[in-house]
Amino acid sequence: MKLFPIKKILILVTILAVPGFLYYLLQDKGKNRYKPLPYFGQKTVASTFHKVRGKEVPDTIYHEIQDFKLVNQLADTLSWKDYEGKIVILNLFYASDNLATKMANNAIGVLNKVYGKNPVINFISLSIDPVHDTPDVLAKYALTQQAKAGKWDFLTGDSAQVYQMVNKQLLLDAVQKNEDGNRTFAYNNFFVLIDPRHHIRGFYDISSQEAFTKLDDEIKVLIVEELRNNNDGR
């Protein structure tokens, strides 16, 4: 019987060992190096606890975006129930705004190419001009962006609810002004990264390439975080 040269044996052992070693690093060492994303908004320490590596750690109650009832480009009424288990990337817009909205649309288009087939990721563009941006207007607008409802929803609704959600829940600033009979808007042109429990995990300036790169990175971090939370039973 012909024996394998020692060099070939060492190569074979290395090939077989590397996947197991990487798995070990990801499952064990990775947990030590892993830094979860921050939570934005008011935080309070609860009287309950959870265990991390056998140690009891106090639970923290984080700012949570409350439920809503808004309509999308198909005139379907949506709420958080329709985004159950989803990571949401949200931005503000209005259909007649060209520059800021165009920048946001281009960015979402890029993200959609990366995450379009990922069922965990959804996009929401929330109109701050509900008077003009009716479902009919949004339906035509969505066609120009090749936006598929259920993946990329353009939402509108009652003005009071929209502005309460923007300013109180999303922690953004948006105001509507009437100057010489013309309505104008001032708002934060940010992406908001929202986890499946409706906590805000990041704000990203849409006009900044650096912020966009950070958003892309932190979407991936949040996906990993959710996988680990699910594996830990939390």
Biotite code that builds the C-alpha atoms (Angstrom):
import biotite.structure as struc

atoms = struc.array([
    struc.Atom([0.000, 0.000, 0.000], chain_id="A", res_id=1, res_name="MET", atom_name="CA", element="C"),
    struc.Atom([1.334, 3.407, -0.984], chain_id="A", res_id=2, res_name="LYS", atom_name="CA", element="C"),
    struc.Atom([1.676, 5.814, 1.944], chain_id="A", res_id=3, res_name="LEU", atom_name="CA", element="C"),
    struc.Atom([0.733, 9.510, 1.755], chain_id="A", res_id=4, res_name="PHE", atom_name="CA", element="C"),
    struc.Atom([3.704, 11.875, 2.056], chain_id="A", res_id=5, res_name="PRO", atom_name="CA", element="C"),
    struc.Atom([3.735, 13.672, 5.402], chain_id="A", res_id=6, res_name="ILE", atom_name="CA", element="C"),
    struc.Atom([3.181, 17.041, 3.666], chain_id="A", res_id=7, res_name="LYS", atom_name="CA", element="C"),
    struc.Atom([-0.099, 15.881, 2.109], chain_id="A", res_id=8, res_name="LYS", atom_name="CA", element="C"),
    struc.Atom([-1.274, 14.514, 5.441], chain_id="A", res_id=9, res_name="ILE", atom_name="CA", element="C"),
    struc.Atom([-0.612, 17.845, 7.155], chain_id="A", res_id=10, res_name="LEU", atom_name="CA", element="C"),
    struc.Atom([-2.536, 19.734, 4.438], chain_id="A", res_id=11, res_name="ILE", atom_name="CA", element="C"),
    struc.Atom([-5.494, 17.362, 4.776], chain_id="A", res_id=12, res_name="LEU", atom_name="CA", element="C"),
    struc.Atom([-5.547, 17.723, 8.564], chain_id="A", res_id=13, res_name="VAL", atom_name="CA", element="C"),
    struc.Atom([-5.431, 21.525, 8.228], chain_id="A", res_id=14, res_name="THR", atom_name="CA", element="C"),
    struc.Atom([-8.347, 21.581, 5.768], chain_id="A", res_id=15, res_name="ILE", atom_name="CA", element="C"),
    struc.Atom([-10.448, 19.421, 8.075], chain_id="A", res_id=16, res_name="LEU", atom_name="CA", element="C"),
    struc.Atom([-9.546, 21.382, 11.197], chain_id="A", res_id=17, res_name="ALA", atom_name="CA", element="C"),
    struc.Atom([-10.083, 24.983, 9.960], chain_id="A", res_id=18, res_name="VAL", atom_name="CA", element="C"),
    struc.Atom([-13.934, 24.907, 9.768], chain_id="A", res_id=19, res_name="PRO", atom_name="CA", element="C"),
    struc.Atom([-14.153, 23.550, 13.308], chain_id="A", res_id=20, res_name="GLY", atom_name="CA", element="C"),
    struc.Atom([-11.712, 26.158, 14.585], chain_id="A", res_id=21, res_name="PHE", atom_name="CA", element="C"),
    struc.Atom([-13.657, 28.999, 12.925], chain_id="A", res_id=22, res_name="LEU", atom_name="CA", element="C"),
    struc.Atom([-16.894, 27.698, 14.407], chain_id="A", res_id=23, res_name="TYR", atom_name="CA", element="C"),
    struc.Atom([-15.230, 27.685, 17.837], chain_id="A", res_id=24, res_name="TYR", atom_name="CA", element="C"),
    struc.Atom([-14.102, 31.277, 17.395], chain_id="A", res_id=25, res_name="LEU", atom_name="CA", element="C"),
    struc.Atom([-17.557, 32.448, 16.296], chain_id="A", res_id=26, res_name="LEU", atom_name="CA", element="C"),
    struc.Atom([-19.478, 30.565, 18.975], chain_id="A", res_id=27, res_name="GLN", atom_name="CA", element="C"),
    struc.Atom([-17.144, 31.064, 21.917], chain_id="A", res_id=28, res_name="ASP", atom_name="CA", element="C"),
    struc.Atom([-14.498, 33.714, 21.355], chain_id="A", res_id=29, res_name="LYS", atom_name="CA", element="C"),
    struc.Atom([-16.835, 35.778, 19.194], chain_id="A", res_id=30, res_name="GLY", atom_name="CA", element="C"),
    struc.Atom([-19.148, 36.316, 22.148], chain_id="A", res_id=31, res_name="LYS", atom_name="CA", element="C"),
    struc.Atom([-16.329, 37.889, 24.119], chain_id="A", res_id=32, res_name="ASN", atom_name="CA", element="C"),
    struc.Atom([-15.427, 40.274, 21.313], chain_id="A", res_id=33, res_name="ARG", atom_name="CA", element="C"),
    struc.Atom([-18.951, 41.055, 20.195], chain_id="A", res_id=34, res_name="TYR", atom_name="CA", element="C"),
    struc.Atom([-20.112, 44.588, 20.930], chain_id="A", res_id=35, res_name="LYS", atom_name="CA", element="C"),
    struc.Atom([-23.874, 45.103, 20.515], chain_id="A", res_id=36, res_name="PRO", atom_name="CA", element="C"),
    struc.Atom([-25.298, 48.297, 19.087], chain_id="A", res_id=37, res_name="LEU", atom_name="CA", element="C"),
    struc.Atom([-26.389, 51.074, 21.465], chain_id="A", res_id=38, res_name="PRO", atom_name="CA", element="C"),
    struc.Atom([-30.002, 51.881, 22.318], chain_id="A", res_id=39, res_name="TYR", atom_name="CA", element="C"),
    struc.Atom([-31.271, 55.435, 21.787], chain_id="A", res_id=40, res_name="PHE", atom_name="CA", element="C"),
    struc.Atom([-33.821, 57.241, 23.913], chain_id="A", res_id=41, res_name="GLY", atom_name="CA", element="C"),
    struc.Atom([-34.709, 57.105, 27.591], chain_id="A", res_id=42, res_name="GLN", atom_name="CA", element="C"),
    struc.Atom([-33.613, 54.021, 29.531], chain_id="A", res_id=43, res_name="LYS", atom_name="CA", element="C"),
    struc.Atom([-34.765, 52.726, 32.938], chain_id="A", res_id=44, res_name="THR", atom_name="CA", element="C"),
    struc.Atom([-33.474, 49.824, 35.009], chain_id="A", res_id=45, res_name="VAL", atom_name="CA", element="C"),
    struc.Atom([-36.144, 47.196, 35.708], chain_id="A", res_id=46, res_name="ALA", atom_name="CA", element="C"),
    struc.Atom([-36.595, 45.099, 38.847], chain_id="A", res_id=47, res_name="SER", atom_name="CA", element="C"),
    struc.Atom([-36.286, 41.882, 36.834], chain_id="A", res_id=48, res_name="THR", atom_name="CA", element="C"),
    struc.Atom([-33.137, 40.051, 35.778], chain_id="A", res_id=49, res_name="PHE", atom_name="CA", element="C"),
    struc.Atom([-31.776, 37.810, 33.026], chain_id="A", res_id=50, res_name="HIS", atom_name="CA", element="C"),
    struc.Atom([-28.737, 35.559, 33.001], chain_id="A", res_id=51, res_name="LYS", atom_name="CA", element="C"),
    struc.Atom([-25.635, 36.143, 30.927], chain_id="A", res_id=52, res_name="VAL", atom_name="CA", element="C"),
    struc.Atom([-23.017, 33.380, 31.199], chain_id="A", res_id=53, res_name="ARG", atom_name="CA", element="C"),
    struc.Atom([-24.534, 32.293, 34.481], chain_id="A", res_id=54, res_name="GLY", atom_name="CA", element="C"),
    struc.Atom([-24.605, 35.782, 36.021], chain_id="A", res_id=55, res_name="LYS", atom_name="CA", element="C"),
    struc.Atom([-27.786, 37.679, 36.816], chain_id="A", res_id=56, res_name="GLU", atom_name="CA", element="C"),
    struc.Atom([-27.950, 41.019, 35.026], chain_id="A", res_id=57, res_name="VAL", atom_name="CA", element="C"),
    struc.Atom([-30.713, 43.610, 35.646], chain_id="A", res_id=58, res_name="PRO", atom_name="CA", element="C"),
    struc.Atom([-33.087, 44.080, 32.730], chain_id="A", res_id=59, res_name="ASP", atom_name="CA", element="C"),
    struc.Atom([-33.176, 47.502, 31.107], chain_id="A", res_id=60, res_name="THR", atom_name="CA", element="C"),
    struc.Atom([-36.344, 49.026, 29.697], chain_id="A", res_id=61, res_name="ILE", atom_name="CA", element="C"),
    struc.Atom([-35.410, 50.939, 26.551], chain_id="A", res_id=62, res_name="TYR", atom_name="CA", element="C"),
    struc.Atom([-37.313, 53.573, 24.620], chain_id="A", res_id=63, res_name="HIS", atom_name="CA", element="C"),
    struc.Atom([-39.793, 51.758, 22.386], chain_id="A", res_id=64, res_name="GLU", atom_name="CA", element="C"),
    struc.Atom([-41.580, 53.157, 19.336], chain_id="A", res_id=65, res_name="ILE", atom_name="CA", element="C"),
    struc.Atom([-45.278, 52.763, 20.032], chain_id="A", res_id=66, res_name="GLN", atom_name="CA", element="C"),
    struc.Atom([-47.713, 51.083, 17.686], chain_id="A", res_id=67, res_name="ASP", atom_name="CA", element="C"),
    struc.Atom([-49.284, 52.979, 14.806], chain_id="A", res_id=68, res_name="PHE", atom_name="CA", element="C"),
    struc.Atom([-51.913, 52.701, 12.088], chain_id="A", res_id=69, res_name="LYS", atom_name="CA", element="C"),
    struc.Atom([-50.762, 54.165, 8.787], chain_id="A", res_id=70, res_name="LEU", atom_name="CA", element="C"),
    struc.Atom([-51.492, 53.328, 5.163], chain_id="A", res_id=71, res_name="VAL", atom_name="CA", element="C"),
    struc.Atom([-49.024, 52.388, 2.449], chain_id="A", res_id=72, res_name="ASN", atom_name="CA", element="C"),
    struc.Atom([-48.948, 52.884, -1.312], chain_id="A", res_id=73, res_name="GLN", atom_name="CA", element="C"),
    struc.Atom([-51.528, 50.120, -1.765], chain_id="A", res_id=74, res_name="LEU", atom_name="CA", element="C"),
    struc.Atom([-53.859, 51.817, 0.749], chain_id="A", res_id=75, res_name="ALA", atom_name="CA", element="C"),
    struc.Atom([-53.318, 48.898, 3.146], chain_id="A", res_id=76, res_name="ASP", atom_name="CA", element="C"),
    struc.Atom([-53.432, 49.822, 6.839], chain_id="A", res_id=77, res_name="THR", atom_name="CA", element="C"),
    struc.Atom([-50.208, 48.750, 8.517], chain_id="A", res_id=78, res_name="LEU", atom_name="CA", element="C"),
    struc.Atom([-48.986, 48.543, 12.114], chain_id="A", res_id=79, res_name="SER", atom_name="CA", element="C"),
    struc.Atom([-46.051, 46.969, 13.935], chain_id="A", res_id=80, res_name="TRP", atom_name="CA", element="C"),
    struc.Atom([-47.816, 43.622, 13.571], chain_id="A", res_id=81, res_name="LYS", atom_name="CA", element="C"),
    struc.Atom([-46.987, 43.741, 9.858], chain_id="A", res_id=82, res_name="ASP", atom_name="CA", element="C"),
    struc.Atom([-43.282, 44.076, 10.730], chain_id="A", res_id=83, res_name="TYR", atom_name="CA", element="C"),
    struc.Atom([-43.166, 41.355, 13.352], chain_id="A", res_id=84, res_name="GLU", atom_name="CA", element="C"),
    struc.Atom([-39.654, 39.955, 13.679], chain_id="A", res_id=85, res_name="GLY", atom_name="CA", element="C"),
    struc.Atom([-38.295, 42.519, 11.206], chain_id="A", res_id=86, res_name="LYS", atom_name="CA", element="C"),
    struc.Atom([-35.369, 44.915, 11.286], chain_id="A", res_id=87, res_name="ILE", atom_name="CA", element="C"),
    struc.Atom([-36.614, 48.214, 9.838], chain_id="A", res_id=88, res_name="VAL", atom_name="CA", element="C"),
    struc.Atom([-34.658, 50.984, 8.135], chain_id="A", res_id=89, res_name="ILE", atom_name="CA", element="C"),
    struc.Atom([-36.860, 54.095, 8.193], chain_id="A", res_id=90, res_name="LEU", atom_name="CA", element="C"),
    struc.Atom([-36.528, 57.577, 6.723], chain_id="A", res_id=91, res_name="ASN", atom_name="CA", element="C"),
    struc.Atom([-38.679, 60.686, 6.402], chain_id="A", res_id=92, res_name="LEU", atom_name="CA", element="C"),
    struc.Atom([-39.617, 62.132, 3.017], chain_id="A", res_id=93, res_name="PHE", atom_name="CA", element="C"),
    struc.Atom([-42.262, 63.893, 0.999], chain_id="A", res_id=94, res_name="TYR", atom_name="CA", element="C"),
    struc.Atom([-43.027, 63.103, -2.622], chain_id="A", res_id=95, res_name="ALA", atom_name="CA", element="C"),
    struc.Atom([-42.536, 66.648, -3.942], chain_id="A", res_id=96, res_name="SER", atom_name="CA", element="C"),
    struc.Atom([-39.093, 66.992, -2.340], chain_id="A", res_id=97, res_name="ASP", atom_name="CA", element="C"),
    struc.Atom([-36.464, 66.333, -4.994], chain_id="A", res_id=98, res_name="ASN", atom_name="CA", element="C"),
    struc.Atom([-32.939, 66.588, -3.586], chain_id="A", res_id=99, res_name="LEU", atom_name="CA", element="C"),
    struc.Atom([-33.144, 65.121, -0.068], chain_id="A", res_id=100, res_name="ALA", atom_name="CA", element="C"),
    struc.Atom([-35.644, 62.461, -1.053], chain_id="A", res_id=101, res_name="THR", atom_name="CA", element="C"),
    struc.Atom([-33.652, 61.525, -4.143], chain_id="A", res_id=102, res_name="LYS", atom_name="CA", element="C"),
    struc.Atom([-30.578, 60.951, -1.978], chain_id="A", res_id=103, res_name="MET", atom_name="CA", element="C"),
    struc.Atom([-32.582, 58.715, 0.353], chain_id="A", res_id=104, res_name="ALA", atom_name="CA", element="C"),
    struc.Atom([-34.128, 56.776, -2.528], chain_id="A", res_id=105, res_name="ASN", atom_name="CA", element="C"),
    struc.Atom([-30.727, 56.160, -4.103], chain_id="A", res_id=106, res_name="ASN", atom_name="CA", element="C"),
    struc.Atom([-29.366, 54.894, -0.788], chain_id="A", res_id=107, res_name="ALA", atom_name="CA", element="C"),
    struc.Atom([-32.334, 52.576, -0.221], chain_id="A", res_id=108, res_name="ILE", atom_name="CA", element="C"),
    struc.Atom([-31.930, 51.322, -3.767], chain_id="A", res_id=109, res_name="GLY", atom_name="CA", element="C"),
    struc.Atom([-28.366, 50.275, -2.948], chain_id="A", res_id=110, res_name="VAL", atom_name="CA", element="C"),
    struc.Atom([-29.412, 48.650, 0.314], chain_id="A", res_id=111, res_name="LEU", atom_name="CA", element="C"),
    struc.Atom([-32.292, 46.893, -1.420], chain_id="A", res_id=112, res_name="ASN", atom_name="CA", element="C"),
    struc.Atom([-29.842, 45.249, -3.808], chain_id="A", res_id=113, res_name="LYS", atom_name="CA", element="C"),
    struc.Atom([-27.926, 43.880, -0.834], chain_id="A", res_id=114, res_name="VAL", atom_name="CA", element="C"),
    struc.Atom([-30.843, 42.972, 1.438], chain_id="A", res_id=115, res_name="TYR", atom_name="CA", element="C"),
    struc.Atom([-33.697, 42.628, -1.036], chain_id="A", res_id=116, res_name="GLY", atom_name="CA", element="C"),
    struc.Atom([-33.858, 38.862, -0.610], chain_id="A", res_id=117, res_name="LYS", atom_name="CA", element="C"),
    struc.Atom([-33.318, 38.947, 3.140], chain_id="A", res_id=118, res_name="ASN", atom_name="CA", element="C"),
    struc.Atom([-36.771, 38.424, 4.725], chain_id="A", res_id=119, res_name="PRO", atom_name="CA", element="C"),
    struc.Atom([-35.650, 40.037, 7.992], chain_id="A", res_id=120, res_name="VAL", atom_name="CA", element="C"),
    struc.Atom([-35.033, 43.487, 6.470], chain_id="A", res_id=121, res_name="ILE", atom_name="CA", element="C"),
    struc.Atom([-37.780, 46.009, 5.618], chain_id="A", res_id=122, res_name="ASN", atom_name="CA", element="C"),
    struc.Atom([-37.705, 49.625, 4.502], chain_id="A", res_id=123, res_name="PHE", atom_name="CA", element="C"),
    struc.Atom([-40.180, 52.340, 5.497], chain_id="A", res_id=124, res_name="ILE", atom_name="CA", element="C"),
    struc.Atom([-40.347, 55.832, 4.011], chain_id="A", res_id=125, res_name="SER", atom_name="CA", element="C"),
    struc.Atom([-42.694, 57.917, 6.159], chain_id="A", res_id=126, res_name="LEU", atom_name="CA", element="C"),
    struc.Atom([-44.268, 60.958, 4.527], chain_id="A", res_id=127, res_name="SER", atom_name="CA", element="C"),
    struc.Atom([-44.283, 64.200, 6.487], chain_id="A", res_id=128, res_name="ILE", atom_name="CA", element="C"),
    struc.Atom([-46.714, 65.673, 3.948], chain_id="A", res_id=129, res_name="ASP", atom_name="CA", element="C"),
    struc.Atom([-49.850, 63.574, 4.504], chain_id="A", res_id=130, res_name="PRO", atom_name="CA", element="C"),
    struc.Atom([-52.090, 66.247, 2.951], chain_id="A", res_id=131, res_name="VAL", atom_name="CA", element="C"),
    struc.Atom([-50.473, 65.827, -0.458], chain_id="A", res_id=132, res_name="HIS", atom_name="CA", element="C"),
    struc.Atom([-49.066, 62.296, -0.173], chain_id="A", res_id=133, res_name="ASP", atom_name="CA", element="C"),
    struc.Atom([-52.234, 60.241, -0.422], chain_id="A", res_id=134, res_name="THR", atom_name="CA", element="C"),
    struc.Atom([-52.045, 56.499, -1.206], chain_id="A", res_id=135, res_name="PRO", atom_name="CA", element="C"),
    struc.Atom([-52.737, 57.280, -4.885], chain_id="A", res_id=136, res_name="ASP", atom_name="CA", element="C"),
    struc.Atom([-49.807, 59.698, -5.008], chain_id="A", res_id=137, res_name="VAL", atom_name="CA", element="C"),
    struc.Atom([-47.579, 57.234, -3.172], chain_id="A", res_id=138, res_name="LEU", atom_name="CA", element="C"),
    struc.Atom([-48.579, 54.381, -5.486], chain_id="A", res_id=139, res_name="ALA", atom_name="CA", element="C"),
    struc.Atom([-47.400, 56.352, -8.528], chain_id="A", res_id=140, res_name="LYS", atom_name="CA", element="C"),
    struc.Atom([-44.305, 57.450, -6.647], chain_id="A", res_id=141, res_name="TYR", atom_name="CA", element="C"),
    struc.Atom([-43.456, 53.882, -5.596], chain_id="A", res_id=142, res_name="ALA", atom_name="CA", element="C"),
    struc.Atom([-43.571, 52.802, -9.241], chain_id="A", res_id=143, res_name="LEU", atom_name="CA", element="C"),
    struc.Atom([-40.838, 55.307, -10.096], chain_id="A", res_id=144, res_name="THR", atom_name="CA", element="C"),
    struc.Atom([-38.651, 53.693, -7.430], chain_id="A", res_id=145, res_name="GLN", atom_name="CA", element="C"),
    struc.Atom([-39.582, 50.108, -8.299], chain_id="A", res_id=146, res_name="GLN", atom_name="CA", element="C"),
    struc.Atom([-40.552, 49.765, -4.644], chain_id="A", res_id=147, res_name="ALA", atom_name="CA", element="C"),
    struc.Atom([-42.427, 46.616, -3.733], chain_id="A", res_id=148, res_name="LYS", atom_name="CA", element="C"),
    struc.Atom([-45.002, 47.065, -0.973], chain_id="A", res_id=149, res_name="ALA", atom_name="CA", element="C"),
    struc.Atom([-44.259, 44.744, 1.917], chain_id="A", res_id=150, res_name="GLY", atom_name="CA", element="C"),
    struc.Atom([-40.524, 45.226, 1.395], chain_id="A", res_id=151, res_name="LYS", atom_name="CA", element="C"),
    struc.Atom([-40.350, 48.988, 0.897], chain_id="A", res_id=152, res_name="TRP", atom_name="CA", element="C"),
    struc.Atom([-43.479, 50.710, 2.191], chain_id="A", res_id=153, res_name="ASP", atom_name="CA", element="C"),
    struc.Atom([-44.270, 54.392, 1.674], chain_id="A", res_id=154, res_name="PHE", atom_name="CA", element="C"),
    struc.Atom([-46.475, 55.297, 4.633], chain_id="A", res_id=155, res_name="LEU", atom_name="CA", element="C"),
    struc.Atom([-48.884, 58.169, 5.177], chain_id="A", res_id=156, res_name="THR", atom_name="CA", element="C"),
    struc.Atom([-51.776, 58.922, 7.497], chain_id="A", res_id=157, res_name="GLY", atom_name="CA", element="C"),
    struc.Atom([-53.311, 61.438, 9.847], chain_id="A", res_id=158, res_name="ASP", atom_name="CA", element="C"),
    struc.Atom([-51.043, 64.487, 10.224], chain_id="A", res_id=159, res_name="SER", atom_name="CA", element="C"),
    struc.Atom([-51.308, 64.554, 14.027], chain_id="A", res_id=160, res_name="ALA", atom_name="CA", element="C"),
    struc.Atom([-50.321, 60.893, 14.292], chain_id="A", res_id=161, res_name="GLN", atom_name="CA", element="C"),
    struc.Atom([-47.478, 61.238, 11.807], chain_id="A", res_id=162, res_name="VAL", atom_name="CA", element="C"),
    struc.Atom([-45.908, 64.231, 13.547], chain_id="A", res_id=163, res_name="TYR", atom_name="CA", element="C"),
    struc.Atom([-46.379, 62.712, 17.001], chain_id="A", res_id=164, res_name="GLN", atom_name="CA", element="C"),
    struc.Atom([-44.613, 59.587, 15.788], chain_id="A", res_id=165, res_name="MET", atom_name="CA", element="C"),
    struc.Atom([-41.783, 61.559, 14.192], chain_id="A", res_id=166, res_name="VAL", atom_name="CA", element="C"),
    struc.Atom([-41.086, 63.954, 17.044], chain_id="A", res_id=167, res_name="ASN", atom_name="CA", element="C"),
    struc.Atom([-41.920, 61.814, 20.085], chain_id="A", res_id=168, res_name="LYS", atom_name="CA", element="C"),
    struc.Atom([-41.371, 58.210, 19.015], chain_id="A", res_id=169, res_name="GLN", atom_name="CA", element="C"),
    struc.Atom([-38.672, 58.374, 16.344], chain_id="A", res_id=170, res_name="LEU", atom_name="CA", element="C"),
    struc.Atom([-36.830, 61.165, 18.203], chain_id="A", res_id=171, res_name="LEU", atom_name="CA", element="C"),
    struc.Atom([-36.477, 63.196, 15.008], chain_id="A", res_id=172, res_name="LEU", atom_name="CA", element="C"),
    struc.Atom([-37.382, 66.802, 14.240], chain_id="A", res_id=173, res_name="ASP", atom_name="CA", element="C"),
    struc.Atom([-39.900, 67.653, 11.539], chain_id="A", res_id=174, res_name="ALA", atom_name="CA", element="C"),
    struc.Atom([-41.863, 70.888, 11.136], chain_id="A", res_id=175, res_name="VAL", atom_name="CA", element="C"),
    struc.Atom([-44.250, 72.172, 8.524], chain_id="A", res_id=176, res_name="GLN", atom_name="CA", element="C"),
    struc.Atom([-44.303, 75.857, 7.619], chain_id="A", res_id=177, res_name="LYS", atom_name="CA", element="C"),
    struc.Atom([-46.580, 78.004, 5.504], chain_id="A", res_id=178, res_name="ASN", atom_name="CA", element="C"),
    struc.Atom([-44.711, 80.829, 3.822], chain_id="A", res_id=179, res_name="GLU", atom_name="CA", element="C"),
    struc.Atom([-46.614, 83.079, 1.416], chain_id="A", res_id=180, res_name="ASP", atom_name="CA", element="C"),
    struc.Atom([-49.158, 80.344, 0.804], chain_id="A", res_id=181, res_name="GLY", atom_name="CA", element="C"),
    struc.Atom([-46.489, 77.731, 0.116], chain_id="A", res_id=182, res_name="ASN", atom_name="CA", element="C"),
    struc.Atom([-45.972, 74.810, 2.449], chain_id="A", res_id=183, res_name="ARG", atom_name="CA", element="C"),
    struc.Atom([-42.357, 73.986, 3.250], chain_id="A", res_id=184, res_name="THR", atom_name="CA", element="C"),
    struc.Atom([-40.812, 71.339, 5.472], chain_id="A", res_id=185, res_name="PHE", atom_name="CA", element="C"),
    struc.Atom([-37.746, 71.120, 7.648], chain_id="A", res_id=186, res_name="ALA", atom_name="CA", element="C"),
    struc.Atom([-36.737, 67.700, 8.950], chain_id="A", res_id=187, res_name="TYR", atom_name="CA", element="C"),
    struc.Atom([-33.857, 65.411, 9.872], chain_id="A", res_id=188, res_name="ASN", atom_name="CA", element="C"),
    struc.Atom([-32.777, 63.614, 6.729], chain_id="A", res_id=189, res_name="ASN", atom_name="CA", element="C"),
    struc.Atom([-31.622, 60.516, 8.609], chain_id="A", res_id=190, res_name="PHE", atom_name="CA", element="C"),
    struc.Atom([-32.033, 56.788, 8.359], chain_id="A", res_id=191, res_name="PHE", atom_name="CA", element="C"),
    struc.Atom([-33.271, 55.230, 11.594], chain_id="A", res_id=192, res_name="VAL", atom_name="CA", element="C"),
    struc.Atom([-32.291, 51.626, 12.362], chain_id="A", res_id=193, res_name="LEU", atom_name="CA", element="C"),
    struc.Atom([-35.024, 49.876, 14.361], chain_id="A", res_id=194, res_name="ILE", atom_name="CA", element="C"),
    struc.Atom([-34.789, 46.393, 15.851], chain_id="A", res_id=195, res_name="ASP", atom_name="CA", element="C"),
    struc.Atom([-37.660, 43.836, 15.970], chain_id="A", res_id=196, res_name="PRO", atom_name="CA", element="C"),
    struc.Atom([-38.692, 45.026, 19.441], chain_id="A", res_id=197, res_name="ARG", atom_name="CA", element="C"),
    struc.Atom([-39.118, 48.574, 18.075], chain_id="A", res_id=198, res_name="HIS", atom_name="CA", element="C"),
    struc.Atom([-36.019, 49.997, 19.769], chain_id="A", res_id=199, res_name="HIS", atom_name="CA", element="C"),
    struc.Atom([-33.935, 52.614, 17.966], chain_id="A", res_id=200, res_name="ILE", atom_name="CA", element="C"),
    struc.Atom([-30.395, 51.305, 17.438], chain_id="A", res_id=201, res_name="ARG", atom_name="CA", element="C"),
    struc.Atom([-28.905, 53.990, 15.215], chain_id="A", res_id=202, res_name="GLY", atom_name="CA", element="C"),
    struc.Atom([-29.248, 57.294, 13.338], chain_id="A", res_id=203, res_name="PHE", atom_name="CA", element="C"),
    struc.Atom([-27.406, 57.874, 10.043], chain_id="A", res_id=204, res_name="TYR", atom_name="CA", element="C"),
    struc.Atom([-27.114, 61.094, 8.043], chain_id="A", res_id=205, res_name="ASP", atom_name="CA", element="C"),
    struc.Atom([-28.350, 60.260, 4.539], chain_id="A", res_id=206, res_name="ILE", atom_name="CA", element="C"),
    struc.Atom([-26.029, 62.850, 2.964], chain_id="A", res_id=207, res_name="SER", atom_name="CA", element="C"),
    struc.Atom([-22.909, 61.231, 4.432], chain_id="A", res_id=208, res_name="SER", atom_name="CA", element="C"),
    struc.Atom([-21.132, 58.369, 2.657], chain_id="A", res_id=209, res_name="GLN", atom_name="CA", element="C"),
    struc.Atom([-19.375, 57.520, 5.916], chain_id="A", res_id=210, res_name="GLU", atom_name="CA", element="C"),
    struc.Atom([-22.723, 57.279, 7.719], chain_id="A", res_id=211, res_name="ALA", atom_name="CA", element="C"),
    struc.Atom([-24.138, 55.122, 4.926], chain_id="A", res_id=212, res_name="PHE", atom_name="CA", element="C"),
    struc.Atom([-21.208, 52.712, 5.216], chain_id="A", res_id=213, res_name="THR", atom_name="CA", element="C"),
    struc.Atom([-21.730, 52.612, 8.978], chain_id="A", res_id=214, res_name="LYS", atom_name="CA", element="C"),
    struc.Atom([-25.427, 51.845, 8.465], chain_id="A", res_id=215, res_name="LEU", atom_name="CA", element="C"),
    struc.Atom([-24.595, 48.953, 6.154], chain_id="A", res_id=216, res_name="ASP", atom_name="CA", element="C"),
    struc.Atom([-22.131, 47.576, 8.710], chain_id="A", res_id=217, res_name="ASP", atom_name="CA", element="C"),
    struc.Atom([-24.545, 47.978, 11.615], chain_id="A", res_id=218, res_name="GLU", atom_name="CA", element="C"),
    struc.Atom([-27.410, 46.291, 9.789], chain_id="A", res_id=219, res_name="ILE", atom_name="CA", element="C"),
    struc.Atom([-25.162, 43.230, 9.636], chain_id="A", res_id=220, res_name="LYS", atom_name="CA", element="C"),
    struc.Atom([-24.251, 43.616, 13.318], chain_id="A", res_id=221, res_name="VAL", atom_name="CA", element="C"),
    struc.Atom([-27.936, 43.801, 14.253], chain_id="A", res_id=222, res_name="LEU", atom_name="CA", element="C"),
    struc.Atom([-28.729, 40.690, 12.205], chain_id="A", res_id=223, res_name="ILE", atom_name="CA", element="C"),
    struc.Atom([-26.026, 38.803, 14.124], chain_id="A", res_id=224, res_name="VAL", atom_name="CA", element="C"),
    struc.Atom([-27.294, 40.232, 17.412], chain_id="A", res_id=225, res_name="GLU", atom_name="CA", element="C"),
    struc.Atom([-30.808, 39.007, 16.680], chain_id="A", res_id=226, res_name="GLU", atom_name="CA", element="C"),
    struc.Atom([-29.534, 35.533, 15.772], chain_id="A", res_id=227, res_name="LEU", atom_name="CA", element="C"),
    struc.Atom([-27.625, 35.339, 19.052], chain_id="A", res_id=228, res_name="ARG", atom_name="CA", element="C"),
    struc.Atom([-30.575, 36.624, 21.077], chain_id="A", res_id=229, res_name="ASN", atom_name="CA", element="C"),
    struc.Atom([-32.802, 33.996, 19.493], chain_id="A", res_id=230, res_name="ASN", atom_name="CA", element="C"),
    struc.Atom([-30.245, 31.283, 20.199], chain_id="A", res_id=231, res_name="ASN", atom_name="CA", element="C"),
    struc.Atom([-30.045, 32.424, 23.830], chain_id="A", res_id=232, res_name="ASP", atom_name="CA", element="C"),
    struc.Atom([-33.825, 32.257, 24.095], chain_id="A", res_id=233, res_name="GLY", atom_name="CA", element="C"),
    struc.Atom([-34.268, 36.007, 24.572], chain_id="A", res_id=234, res_name="ARG", atom_name="CA", element="C"),
])
